[in-house]
Amino acid sequence: MGLYDTVLVACPVCGNLVRFQSKGADMPNLSEYVLPFVPDDVLSNVNRHSPHQCGTCRAWLAVDQATRMAIETTARETDMPEINQWYRNP
């Protein structure tokens, strides 16, 4: 198991902070960032396990990297093709 960085993302439904992992940095070092204040390299890999489910309201969410905002999505389909492809190829 390698190192990763954590990005705290506010749920767009209830505001609860959800933890996203990223291995996008050249040297992930267990740093913790709050969206939208995330380095570009860390942000590039923030959806590696998306969508995530909020532990409070149970909404599904992912990060829109272009706007640096959390978006609500469904459990299996999102507006981001790279995430949809991940689910279609288990």
N, C-alpha and C positions, 0 to 999 in steps of 0.2 A: 504494500500500500504506500503510495507516494504522498508527497505534500500537496496541499492545495490552499487556495485563498478562499475566504468566505465573503459573500456579498449579502448584506442585509437589505431586503426588499420589502417595502410596505405593501401589504395586500390592498389592491384597489377597491375592495368591497368594504373591509372593516378597519384597515390601517394596521393590523397586527404585523409585526416583523417576521418575515420568513427567511430562512437561511438557504442561500444558493451557494454551491461549490463551483470553483473555477480553477482550471489548470492552465489558463491562458498565458500567464506570465512566464518569462524565460526561466525564472527560478521561484516558483511558488513557495512561500515561507510562512504559511498559516496567518497571514495578515487578514485583517477584517476591515471591510469598507462598507459604506452606506450608499445605496443608490440615491442620487445620480453621481456621487463623488467617487468614481471608480476609474482607475487608469484604463486606457483603451485596450491594452493587452489582456488585462484581467476580464474586462467586459466582453472581449471576443469569444470567451468560452463559458459565459455565465449560464447559458441554457443547456449545458451538457446533460442534465438530468430532468429537463423540463417536459411538461409542466409540473409544477409543485402544487401541493394542496395546502391551503391555509389551515393551521391547526385550530383556529378559533371559529371561523365561519364556514369552513370546508369548501370554499371557492377554489377553483384551479387557476393558477397564474403562471405567467412567463414574463420575460423581460424583452421589450421592444428595444433592441440595441440602437436603432437610429434615433429614437427620441429619449432614450435612457429612462423609460418609464415602465412600470409594471402594467400588464394588461390582463384582464380576466379572459379565460379561455375555457374550453371544455376539457374533459379528462383525456380525450384521445386526439382531438383535432385542434389545430391552432391556425393562426394566420401566417405562420412562419414555416415555409416548406421544409427547412432543414429539420425541424422538430417533427413534422408529420412523417418525413422519411424515416426518422429514427424509430417511430412507433410501427411503421409498416414492415421494417426489417429487424425483427427481434434477434 
